Amino acid sequence: MKNTLSLLKLLLSHVVLTVFVTHSVCAAEFPKHALEMVIPYAAGGSADVLGRVIADEMGKILGQGVVVNLKPGAGGNIGAEYVAKLAKPDGYTFLFASVSLATSPSLTKLSFDPQKDLQAIAGVGTIPSLMLVSTNSPYKSLPEFITAVKANKIQASFGSSGNNTGSHLVGELLKSVSGIEMTHVPYKGSGAVYPDLIAGRVTTLIDVMGSSLSQVQGGSVRAIGITSLQRSKLLPDVPTFSEQGFPGFEFGTWFGFFAPADVPAPIAKRLEEAILQSLKTEAVKARLAAVGTTPLPGPGAEFEKWFQADIARWAKLVKEGKLKQLD
């Protein structure tokens, strides 16, 4: 019996050692060809613009091209499911995700589990949003806007990048904390909202600063509030929601990288290293600074804890009735 147990232990140790060595060799050779960065949002948005800059820098670091593959739809869940369920767990396909990955478990029905089917690789940062109205709108502040809606002076509507995207969720949060009614009008990406916003066919849009800043600076829309707790150095005259009657109101659209859960640890580590190195390059730092980004925990283990906490935060909002399930 003892000899049998000893033999089993020896065989098990051999298997473990073989797997470890195989994974280590694969990681040392990784990558052998181009990689695929899946961005589950529409072209021209903040994720697309930022993701492409990071992809370029990662390609230089890894010595292989990083091809951006846009897979928009369902608030980011189509692209996320593709990486979680269909992509080979070899590290060559990974996901550049945003806040919808944390909100979806509480708000929608999913055919995958972000917490089980994906692993966090690296965090990037959080970008605040701007509440926008047309420059022809009479409203110069958030209190003016809310007063008008409550007095039924306008039938308010708010555009968004689509159901369960950041611009949708922050609009729903504003409705909840202010008690106002606004009709949600989903579009395919925030870029599609602006013509209707400028023309006054949509009353407001609360869009991530990465997409909205140039519109404000170009004079086509007016910013009447920012969702960070402090004013932005980029737009110092735009007051926060917090200082306009909603203390503690904060919303940011975060970005981070994920891979299929079964990607071997050494390869996941190589991806993490490449991403973190890319975030230190001048090109990426300049892009992040240009849209007022606040850094997130970068290393995968730290970002994973942050991600799990964010999932719990949104679940709490739903449980408290501050947000309703979308389907």
C-alpha positions as CSV (number, residue, x, y, z in Angstrom):
1,M,0.0,0.0,0.0
2,K,2.8,2.4,1.0
3,N,4.6,1.6,-2.3
4,T,1.5,2.3,-4.3
5,L,1.0,5.7,-2.5
6,S,4.6,6.6,-3.1
7,L,4.3,5.7,-6.8
8,L,1.1,7.8,-7.1
9,K,2.8,10.8,-5.4
10,L,5.8,10.4,-7.7
11,L,3.5,10.3,-10.8
12,L,1.5,13.3,-9.6
13,S,4.7,15.3,-9.0
14,H,5.9,14.4,-12.5
15,V,2.6,15.6,-14.0
16,V,2.7,18.9,-12.1
17,L,6.4,19.4,-13.0
18,T,5.6,18.7,-16.7
19,V,2.7,21.2,-16.8
20,F,4.8,23.8,-15.1
21,V,7.7,23.4,-17.4
22,T,5.5,23.3,-20.5
23,H,3.7,26.6,-19.4
24,S,7.1,28.2,-18.6
25,V,8.5,27.3,-22.1
26,C,5.3,28.6,-23.7
27,A,5.5,31.8,-21.8
28,A,9.2,32.2,-22.8
29,E,8.2,31.9,-26.4
30,F,5.1,34.0,-26.2
31,P,4.1,35.7,-28.4
32,K,5.0,34.0,-31.7
33,H,2.5,35.9,-33.8
34,A,0.1,38.9,-33.7
35,L,-2.3,39.3,-30.8
36,E,-6.0,40.3,-30.8
37,M,-7.3,43.1,-28.5
38,V,-11.1,42.9,-28.4
39,I,-12.8,46.2,-27.7
40,P,-16.5,45.6,-27.1
41,Y,-17.6,49.1,-27.9
42,A,-18.3,51.3,-31.0
43,A,-15.7,52.8,-33.2
44,G,-14.5,56.3,-32.2
45,G,-15.4,56.1,-28.5
46,S,-13.1,56.4,-25.6
47,A,-12.3,52.7,-25.4
48,D,-11.5,52.6,-29.1
49,V,-9.2,55.7,-29.0
50,L,-7.4,54.7,-25.8
51,G,-7.2,51.0,-26.7
52,R,-5.5,51.7,-30.0
53,V,-2.8,53.8,-28.4
54,I,-2.1,51.0,-25.9
55,A,-2.2,48.4,-28.6
56,D,0.5,50.2,-30.5
57,E,2.8,50.4,-27.5
58,M,2.1,46.8,-26.5
59,G,3.1,45.7,-30.0
60,K,6.5,47.5,-29.7
61,I,7.1,45.9,-26.3
62,L,6.0,42.3,-27.3
63,G,7.7,42.4,-30.7
64,Q,4.4,41.4,-32.3
65,G,1.5,43.4,-33.7
66,V,-1.6,43.9,-31.5
67,V,-4.7,44.0,-33.8
68,V,-7.7,45.8,-32.5
69,N,-11.0,44.0,-33.1
70,L,-14.2,46.0,-32.4
71,K,-17.1,43.8,-31.3
72,P,-19.8,46.3,-30.0
73,G,-23.2,45.5,-28.9
74,A,-25.3,44.6,-25.8
75,G,-23.5,47.2,-23.7
76,G,-20.2,45.5,-24.2
77,N,-21.4,42.0,-23.5
78,I,-21.0,40.6,-27.0
79,G,-17.3,41.3,-27.1
80,A,-16.8,40.2,-23.5
81,E,-18.6,36.9,-24.1
82,Y,-16.5,36.3,-27.2
83,V,-13.3,36.5,-25.1
84,A,-14.8,34.6,-22.2
85,K,-16.3,31.7,-24.1
86,L,-15.1,31.5,-27.7
87,A,-11.4,32.7,-27.6
88,K,-8.7,30.1,-27.1
89,P,-7.2,30.5,-23.6
90,D,-3.7,30.9,-25.0
91,G,-3.2,34.6,-24.3
92,Y,-3.4,35.7,-27.9
93,T,-6.9,37.1,-27.5
94,F,-7.7,39.5,-24.7
95,L,-10.3,42.0,-23.7
96,F,-10.2,45.8,-23.2
97,A,-13.3,46.2,-21.0
98,S,-15.1,49.0,-19.2
99,V,-17.6,49.5,-16.4
100,S,-20.3,47.5,-18.0
101,L,-18.4,44.3,-17.2
102,A,-19.0,45.1,-13.5
103,T,-22.6,46.3,-13.8
104,S,-23.9,43.5,-16.1
105,P,-23.9,40.7,-13.4
106,S,-26.5,42.7,-11.5
107,L,-28.4,44.5,-14.3
108,T,-28.7,42.0,-17.2
109,K,-29.0,38.3,-18.0
110,L,-25.7,37.0,-19.2
111,S,-24.6,33.7,-20.9
112,F,-21.2,34.0,-19.3
113,D,-19.9,34.9,-15.8
114,P,-17.3,37.7,-15.8
115,Q,-16.1,36.6,-12.4
116,K,-15.5,32.9,-13.4
117,D,-14.9,33.0,-17.1
118,L,-12.4,35.9,-17.2
119,Q,-9.3,36.8,-15.2
120,A,-8.2,40.4,-14.6
121,I,-4.9,41.2,-16.2
122,A,-4.2,44.9,-15.6
123,G,-6.1,48.0,-14.6
124,V,-5.7,51.3,-16.6
125,G,-7.8,54.1,-15.2
126,T,-11.1,55.9,-14.6
127,I,-12.4,58.8,-16.6
128,P,-15.2,61.1,-15.3
129,S,-18.2,62.1,-17.4
130,L,-19.6,65.5,-18.4
131,M,-23.3,66.3,-18.4
132,L,-23.9,68.1,-21.7
133,V,-26.6,70.2,-23.2
134,S,-26.8,72.0,-26.5
135,T,-25.2,75.5,-26.6
136,N,-28.7,76.7,-27.5
137,S,-30.2,75.2,-24.3
138,P,-31.1,77.8,-21.6
139,Y,-29.7,75.6,-18.8
140,K,-26.3,76.7,-17.4
141,S,-26.2,74.4,-14.3
142,L,-27.5,71.1,-13.0
143,P,-29.9,72.8,-10.5
144,E,-31.5,74.8,-13.3
145,F,-31.9,71.7,-15.4
146,I,-33.5,69.7,-12.6
147,T,-35.8,72.5,-11.6
148,A,-37.1,72.8,-15.2
149,V,-37.7,69.1,-15.4
150,K,-39.6,69.0,-12.1
151,A,-41.7,71.9,-13.1
152,N,-42.6,70.1,-16.3
153,K,-41.2,72.9,-18.4
154,I,-39.5,70.3,-20.6
155,Q,-40.1,66.7,-21.5
156,A,-36.5,65.6,-20.8
157,S,-34.6,62.8,-22.5
158,F,-31.1,61.6,-22.3
159,G,-29.1,59.9,-24.9
160,S,-26.6,57.1,-24.3
161,S,-24.1,54.9,-26.0
162,G,-26.5,52.0,-25.6
163,N,-28.2,50.0,-22.8
164,N,-25.9,49.2,-19.9
165,T,-23.1,51.5,-21.0
166,G,-21.7,54.1,-18.7
167,S,-23.7,57.0,-20.3
168,H,-26.9,55.0,-19.7
169,L,-26.1,54.0,-16.1
170,V,-25.0,57.5,-15.0
171,G,-28.3,58.9,-16.4
172,E,-30.2,56.4,-14.4
173,L,-28.3,57.3,-11.3
174,L,-29.1,60.9,-11.8
175,K,-32.8,60.1,-12.2
176,S,-32.6,58.1,-8.9
177,V,-30.9,60.7,-6.7
178,S,-32.7,63.7,-8.1
179,G,-36.2,62.3,-8.5
180,I,-36.6,63.5,-12.0
181,E,-38.0,61.6,-15.0
182,M,-36.1,61.4,-18.2
183,T,-36.7,59.2,-21.2
184,H,-33.7,57.1,-22.1
185,V,-32.7,57.1,-25.8
186,P,-30.0,54.5,-26.6
187,Y,-27.7,54.9,-29.6
188,K,-25.0,52.9,-31.1
189,G,-22.1,54.7,-29.6
190,S,-22.0,58.2,-28.0
191,G,-20.8,59.8,-31.3
192,A,-24.2,59.1,-32.8
193,V,-25.9,61.1,-30.0
194,Y,-24.2,64.5,-30.7
195,P,-26.1,65.6,-33.8
196,D,-29.4,65.1,-32.0
197,L,-28.1,66.7,-28.8
198,I,-26.8,69.7,-30.7
199,A,-30.1,70.1,-32.5
200,G,-32.1,69.8,-29.3
201,R,-33.8,66.5,-30.2
202,V,-32.2,65.0,-27.1
203,T,-32.1,67.1,-24.0
204,T,-28.9,65.9,-22.4
205,L,-26.1,63.4,-22.7
206,I,-23.7,62.4,-19.8
207,D,-20.7,61.3,-21.8
208,V,-17.2,60.1,-20.7
209,M,-14.7,62.9,-20.9
210,G,-12.6,61.1,-23.4
211,S,-15.4,61.5,-26.0
212,S,-17.0,64.7,-24.8
213,L,-14.1,67.1,-24.1
214,S,-13.4,67.9,-27.7
215,Q,-17.1,68.6,-28.3
216,V,-17.1,71.1,-25.3
217,Q,-13.9,72.7,-26.4
218,G,-15.2,73.0,-30.0
219,G,-18.2,74.9,-28.7
220,S,-20.9,72.6,-30.0
221,V,-22.2,71.6,-26.6
222,R,-22.1,73.0,-23.0
223,A,-21.0,71.1,-20.0
224,I,-23.1,71.8,-16.9
225,G,-21.5,69.3,-14.5
226,I,-18.8,66.7,-14.1
227,T,-19.2,63.4,-12.3
228,S,-15.8,63.4,-10.4
229,L,-15.6,64.5,-6.8
230,Q,-13.2,67.3,-7.7
231,R,-13.3,69.7,-10.6
232,S,-11.1,68.8,-13.6
233,K,-8.0,70.8,-14.4
234,L,-9.0,70.5,-18.0
235,L,-12.4,72.3,-17.4
236,P,-11.9,74.1,-14.1
237,D,-15.1,76.2,-14.5
238,V,-17.4,73.1,-14.7
239,P,-18.7,72.3,-11.2
240,T,-19.1,68.8,-9.9
241,F,-22.5,67.1,-9.3
242,S,-21.4,67.0,-5.7
243,E,-21.2,70.7,-5.3
244,Q,-24.4,71.3,-7.2
245,G,-26.6,69.6,-4.6
246,F,-25.7,66.0,-4.7
247,P,-22.9,65.4,-2.1
248,G,-20.8,62.3,-2.7
249,F,-22.2,61.8,-6.3
250,E,-19.4,60.1,-8.2
251,F,-19.2,58.2,-11.4
252,G,-16.3,57.1,-13.6
253,T,-16.0,55.0,-16.7
254,W,-13.1,52.7,-15.9
255,F,-11.0,50.7,-18.3
256,G,-9.0,47.5,-17.8
257,F,-7.7,44.3,-19.4
258,F,-9.0,40.8,-19.0
259,A,-8.2,37.4,-20.6
260,P,-10.0,34.0,-20.6
261,A,-9.9,32.4,-17.2
262,D,-7.8,29.4,-18.3
263,V,-4.9,31.4,-19.8
264,P,-1.8,29.9,-18.1
265,A,-0.4,32.1,-15.3
266,P,3.0,32.7,-16.9
267,I,1.4,34.0,-20.2
268,A,-1.1,36.1,-18.2
269,K,1.9,37.6,-16.4
270,R,3.6,38.4,-19.7
271,L,0.5,40.2,-20.9
272,E,0.3,42.1,-17.6
273,E,3.9,43.2,-17.8
274,A,3.5,44.4,-21.4
275,I,0.4,46.4,-20.5
276,L,2.0,48.0,-17.4
277,Q,5.0,48.9,-19.5
278,S,2.8,50.5,-22.2
279,L,1.1,52.6,-19.6
280,K,4.4,54.2,-18.7
281,T,5.2,55.3,-22.3
282,E,4.9,58.9,-23.2
283,A,2.2,58.2,-25.9
284,V,-0.1,56.5,-23.5
285,K,0.5,58.8,-20.6
286,A,-0.3,61.8,-22.8
287,R,-3.5,60.2,-24.0
288,L,-4.6,59.4,-20.4
289,A,-3.8,62.9,-19.2
290,A,-5.6,64.5,-22.1
291,V,-8.9,63.1,-20.8
292,G,-8.5,63.5,-17.1
293,T,-7.8,59.9,-16.2
294,T,-7.3,58.8,-12.6
295,P,-5.1,55.6,-12.4
296,L,-6.6,52.3,-11.2
297,P,-4.6,49.6,-9.4
298,G,-2.4,48.3,-12.3
299,P,-1.1,44.8,-11.4
300,G,-3.6,42.0,-12.1
301,A,-4.0,40.8,-8.5
302,E,-4.7,44.3,-7.2
303,F,-7.0,45.1,-10.2
304,E,-8.9,41.9,-9.6
305,K,-9.7,42.9,-6.0
306,W,-10.8,46.3,-7.3
307,F,-13.0,44.8,-10.0
308,Q,-14.7,42.4,-7.5
309,A,-15.4,45.4,-5.2
310,D,-16.9,47.3,-8.1
311,I,-19.2,44.4,-8.9
312,A,-20.4,44.4,-5.3
313,R,-20.9,48.2,-5.4
314,W,-23.3,47.9,-8.3
315,A,-25.1,44.9,-6.8
316,K,-25.7,47.0,-3.7
317,L,-27.2,49.9,-5.7
318,V,-29.6,47.4,-7.4
319,K,-30.5,45.8,-4.0
320,E,-31.2,49.3,-2.5
321,G,-33.5,50.1,-5.4
322,K,-31.3,52.9,-6.8
323,L,-30.9,51.1,-10.1
324,K,-33.4,48.7,-11.7
325,Q,-32.5,45.6,-13.7
326,L,-32.6,46.2,-17.4
327,D,-34.3,43.0,-18.4
